[in-house]
Amino acid sequence: MNVFFVESDLPDLNAEFLQLLPRHRKAVDRLFTEGKLLMYAVNDDRTKWWCTVKADDEFKAMEILGEMPLIKFLSPPFTTLCCTMAVSSSCQVLV
């Protein structure tokens, strides 16, 4: 199993993007629960997005990201990580 670091610029927030946010958040929560998503972050001015995905290969990682409704707005490159460390935490969603 590999861990992939994924990043993308975020588009300007439009009505379609904002309308998909509730479904996207549910998908992200489910992927965390399933152990497929290990980290998810958005910067404070909402212009960049990052996550780490646990998958067998890049194709499977893209399938996992395809479960997120907002992926159609993103064009993320993948980097395979050789090691990761993280502290468990939760974050209040501000949008």
C-alpha positions in Angstrom: 0.0 0.0 0.0 1.3 3.5 -0.9 0.5 6.9 0.4 0.1 9.7 -2.2 0.5 13.4 -1.5 -2.0 15.3 -3.6 -2.2 19.1 -4.1 -4.1 21.5 -6.3 -5.0 25.1 -6.7 -8.6 25.8 -6.0 -10.8 27.7 -8.4 -12.7 30.9 -7.5 -15.7 29.8 -5.5 -18.8 29.8 -7.7 -22.4 28.7 -7.1 -21.8 25.2 -8.4 -18.7 24.7 -6.3 -20.5 26.0 -3.1 -23.6 23.8 -3.9 -21.4 20.7 -3.9 -19.6 21.4 -0.6 -22.1 19.5 1.7 -21.8 16.3 -0.5 -18.0 16.8 -0.7 -17.7 17.0 3.1 -19.7 13.8 3.5 -17.5 12.1 1.0 -14.3 13.3 2.8 -15.7 12.1 6.2 -16.5 8.7 4.7 -13.1 8.4 3.1 -11.4 9.2 6.5 -13.6 6.6 8.2 -12.7 4.0 5.6 -9.0 4.8 6.1 -8.5 5.9 2.5 -7.9 9.6 3.3 -5.2 10.3 5.8 -5.0 14.1 5.7 -7.0 16.9 4.2 -6.2 20.6 4.3 -7.3 23.9 2.6 -5.3 27.1 3.2 -6.9 30.1 4.8 -7.6 32.1 1.6 -9.1 29.0 0.0 -6.7 29.0 -3.0 -4.8 25.7 -2.3 -5.9 22.2 -1.3 -3.8 19.2 -0.1 -4.5 15.7 1.0 -2.9 12.3 1.4 -4.5 9.2 0.1 -3.7 5.6 0.9 -4.0 3.4 -2.2 -2.3 0.5 -4.0 -1.3 2.8 -7.0 -1.9 6.2 -8.5 -4.8 4.9 -10.6 -6.6 3.7 -7.4 -5.7 6.9 -5.6 -7.4 8.8 -8.5 -10.5 6.5 -8.2 -10.6 7.4 -4.5 -10.4 11.1 -5.2 -13.1 10.6 -7.9 -15.5 9.9 -5.0 -15.2 13.6 -3.9 -17.7 15.8 -5.8 -15.3 18.8 -6.0 -12.6 16.8 -7.8 -13.9 18.0 -11.2 -12.7 21.5 -10.3 -9.2 20.3 -9.5 -6.2 19.0 -11.5 -4.1 17.4 -8.8 -0.6 16.0 -9.4 0.4 13.0 -7.2 3.6 12.4 -5.3 4.3 9.0 -3.8 5.6 9.4 -0.2 8.3 7.2 1.3 7.2 8.0 4.9 4.6 10.1 6.7 4.1 11.2 10.3 1.0 12.9 11.7 -0.7 13.9 14.9 -4.4 13.2 15.2 -6.5 16.3 15.3 -9.8 17.7 14.2 -10.6 21.0 12.6 -13.7 23.2 12.7 -14.9 23.8 9.2 -15.2 27.6 8.6 -17.2 27.7 5.4 
